Amino acid sequence: MSETTTVEPSSPAPRPKINEITLDNPWQWLASGWHDLRQAPKFSLSYGLVFVVASFLLTLGLINGAMFFLIPPLAASFFLIAPLLGIGLYGISRAIEMGQKVEFCQAQIAWDSNPAHISAMGVVLMLIMLAWMLAAILVFVLFFDKPMPTWENFIPVVFLSGDSPLFLLVGIVSGGIIALFTFAISAVTVPLLMDRQIDVMTAMQTSFAAVRLNWRPMMLWASLIAMFVGIGIFTLYLGLLVSMPLVGHATWHAYRDLVAPESEPAT
């Protein structure tokens, strides 16, 4: 008679402990991010160049396809998926931190460290981005009561004329709510997933806890991210060459300061 072996399910990994930080930390993250960029400029600026070229091509495609009205919400949605797009930059910072050789395949190396749950986070961010786009289109259709402007006068008519205050108010409020929620669940999620064997739900809960516990410095950090990425976009994407690598590297250091080492699980 054969003997049956019962395998006990492994207990889920405990949620990591969150550190308290101050308003000085976001500035230190930027300084550390700048240090990493200078340590590996060839690799960091290559990632930045990819963001510049991709943004140019996407914008040209929308203009040529007479869908230029999608450019503002798509540019804004850049903030939503940036946590995933920066994975190669997190990998560069981790390699510099550990004294390892930096390679162009750093994004693949980082992804392979926890592919299932990083992919799941990518799906979450893409679904949020889809909801963002649908909400933006719905707000535009419901509240913008003017004839569709041309590409040449789109920005002045839609955003600067002041003729549709309700449209702008509803758009800013709805977009702000989605952006704040996304930031809360993704501030440190991807770096945490690539650094530890942890599931995506625990990682998002950890990120949310980090933002909730440190809401003042994290709101400062969110504002700094918005400022640097916004500068990149409003300089016809050329500023993304530096701003995206800077923010990506700084995000790795934000994760290191916010999440305690594995030897200090949350109680």
C-alpha positions in Angstrom: 0.0 0.0 0.0 1.5 3.3 -1.1 2.0 6.0 1.4 0.4 9.4 0.8 2.5 12.5 1.5 0.6 15.6 2.4 2.3 18.9 1.4 1.4 21.8 3.6 0.8 25.1 1.7 3.5 27.6 2.3 2.5 30.6 4.3 2.5 33.9 2.4 5.4 36.2 2.8 4.8 38.8 5.6 4.3 42.4 4.5 7.6 44.3 4.8 8.0 46.8 7.5 7.7 50.5 6.4 10.2 53.1 7.6 9.2 56.6 8.5 10.9 59.3 6.4 11.0 63.1 6.4 10.6 65.9 3.9 14.3 65.8 3.3 14.2 62.3 1.8 12.7 63.1 -1.6 15.6 65.6 -2.2 18.1 63.0 -1.2 16.5 60.5 -3.6 17.0 62.9 -6.4 20.6 63.5 -5.4 21.2 59.7 -5.3 19.4 59.3 -8.7 21.7 61.9 -10.2 24.7 60.1 -8.8 23.5 56.8 -10.5 22.9 58.6 -13.8 26.5 60.0 -13.7 27.8 56.5 -12.8 26.2 54.9 -15.8 25.4 57.7 -18.3 25.6 55.5 -21.4 23.0 53.1 -20.1 20.8 55.7 -18.3 20.6 58.1 -21.2 19.9 55.3 -23.6 16.7 54.5 -21.6 15.9 58.2 -21.7 16.4 58.3 -25.5 13.9 55.5 -25.9 11.3 57.5 -24.0 12.0 60.5 -26.3 11.8 58.6 -29.5 8.7 56.6 -28.5 6.9 59.8 -27.4 7.7 61.6 -30.7 6.5 58.6 -32.8 3.3 58.2 -30.8 2.5 62.0 -31.1 3.2 62.0 -34.8 1.0 59.0 -35.3 -1.9 60.6 -33.4 -1.6 63.8 -35.4 -1.5 62.0 -38.7 -4.4 59.9 -37.7 -6.5 63.0 -36.8 -6.7 61.8 -33.2 -4.7 64.7 -31.7 -7.3 65.2 -29.0 -5.9 62.0 -27.4 -2.5 63.6 -26.9 -3.2 65.4 -23.6 -4.7 62.4 -21.8 -2.0 60.1 -23.2 0.7 62.5 -22.0 -0.9 62.6 -18.6 -1.3 58.8 -18.5 2.5 58.6 -18.8 2.6 59.2 -15.1 0.4 56.1 -14.6 2.6 53.5 -16.4 6.0 55.2 -15.5 6.5 52.9 -12.5 6.7 49.9 -14.8 8.6 51.6 -17.6 11.4 52.5 -15.1 12.2 48.8 -14.4 15.5 48.9 -16.3 16.6 52.0 -14.4 15.8 50.4 -11.1 18.0 47.5 -12.3 20.9 49.8 -13.1 20.6 51.5 -9.6 20.6 48.1 -7.9 23.6 46.9 -9.9 25.5 50.1 -9.0 24.5 49.6 -5.3 25.7 46.0 -5.3 28.9 46.8 -7.2 27.9 44.7 -10.2 28.4 45.3 -13.9 25.7 47.4 -15.6 24.4 45.9 -18.8 21.9 47.0 -21.5 19.8 44.0 -20.7 19.2 45.3 -17.1 15.5 45.6 -17.8 15.3 41.9 -18.8 17.4 40.9 -15.8 15.1 42.8 -13.5 11.9 41.4 -15.1 13.2 37.8 -14.8 13.7 38.2 -11.1 9.9 38.0 -10.5 8.2 37.8 -14.0 4.7 36.6 -13.0 4.0 39.3 -10.4 5.8 42.1 -12.3 3.6 41.1 -15.3 0.6 41.2 -13.1 1.5 44.7 -12.0 1.8 45.7 -15.6 -1.7 44.4 -16.3 -3.0 46.5 -13.3 -1.3 49.6 -14.6 -2.6 49.1 -18.1 -6.1 48.6 -16.9 -5.9 51.8 -14.9 -4.5 53.6 -17.9 -7.4 52.3 -20.0 -9.9 53.6 -17.3 -8.0 56.9 -17.4 -8.4 57.2 -21.2 -12.1 56.2 -21.1 -12.8 58.8 -18.3 -10.9 61.5 -20.2 -12.9 60.8 -23.4 -16.2 60.7 -21.5 -15.5 64.0 -19.7 -14.5 65.6 -23.0 -17.7 64.4 -24.7 -20.0 65.4 -21.8 -18.6 68.7 -20.8 -16.8 70.3 -23.8 -19.7 71.9 -25.6 -17.7 73.7 -28.3 -17.0 72.5 -31.9 -14.0 70.3 -32.2 -10.9 72.6 -32.6 -8.2 72.0 -35.1 -4.7 70.8 -34.2 -3.3 74.3 -34.5 -5.6 75.8 -31.9 -6.4 72.7 -29.8 -4.5 73.7 -26.7 -5.6 77.4 -26.6 -9.2 76.6 -27.2 -9.6 73.6 -24.9 -7.3 74.5 -22.0 -6.5 78.2 -22.1 -9.6 79.9 -23.3 -11.6 79.6 -20.0 -14.8 78.9 -22.0 -15.4 75.5 -20.5 -14.6 75.8 -16.7 -16.8 72.8 -15.8 -15.0 70.6 -18.3 -11.6 71.6 -16.9 -12.8 71.2 -13.2 -14.3 67.7 -13.7 -11.3 66.6 -15.8 -8.8 67.8 -13.2 -10.7 66.3 -10.2 -11.4 62.9 -11.9 -7.8 62.7 -13.3 -6.4 63.7 -9.9 -8.3 60.9 -8.1 -7.1 58.3 -10.5 -3.5 59.6 -10.4 -3.4 59.6 -6.6 -4.7 56.1 -6.3 -2.2 54.8 -8.9 0.7 56.6 -7.1 -0.4 55.0 -3.8 -0.4 51.5 -5.0 2.7 51.7 -7.3 5.2 54.1 -5.5 7.5 51.2 -4.6 5.7 48.2 -6.0 7.8 47.4 -9.0 11.2 47.8 -7.2 9.9 45.7 -4.4 8.7 42.9 -6.8 12.1 42.8 -8.6 14.1 42.8 -5.4 12.1 40.2 -3.4 10.1 37.1 -4.1 6.8 38.6 -3.1 3.3 38.6 -4.6 1.8 41.6 -6.4 -1.0 42.2 -3.8 1.4 42.3 -0.9 3.6 44.6 -2.9 0.7 47.0 -3.6 -0.4 46.9 0.0 3.2 47.7 1.1 3.3 50.7 -1.3 -0.1 52.0 -0.1 1.1 51.6 3.6 4.3 53.5 2.8 2.3 56.4 1.2 -0.2 56.5 4.0 2.4 56.5 6.8 4.6 59.1 5.0 1.9 61.0 3.2 3.6 64.5 3.5 7.0 63.5 2.0 5.3 61.2 -0.5 3.1 64.0 -1.7 6.2 66.1 -2.1 7.8 63.2 -4.0 4.7 62.8 -6.3 4.9 66.6 -7.0 8.6 66.3 -7.9 7.9 63.4 -10.2 5.1 65.4 -11.9 7.4 68.4 -12.2 10.3 66.5 -13.8 8.2 64.5 -16.1 6.1 67.5 -17.0 9.3 69.4 -17.9 10.2 66.5 -20.1 6.9 66.6 -21.9 6.7 70.4 -22.3 10.2 70.6 -23.8 8.8 68.6 -26.8 9.9 65.4 -25.0 13.6 66.3 -25.2 13.7 66.8 -21.4 12.7 63.2 -21.0 16.2 62.2 -22.0 17.4 63.2 -18.5 14.2 63.5 -16.4 13.1 60.0 -16.8 16.4 58.3 -15.9 16.7 60.7 -13.0 13.3 59.9 -11.6 13.7 56.2 -12.3 17.0 56.0 -10.4 15.6 58.1 -7.6 12.6 55.7 -7.3 15.0 52.9 -6.5 16.4 54.9 -3.6 12.9 55.8 -2.5 12.2 52.1 -2.2 15.3 51.5 -0.2 14.5 54.2 2.3 10.8 53.3 2.6 10.9 49.5 2.9 12.9 47.9 5.6 15.2 45.0 4.9 13.7 41.5 4.8 15.1 40.8 8.3 12.6 43.4 9.7 9.1 42.1 8.8 6.1 44.1 9.7 4.5 43.2 13.0 
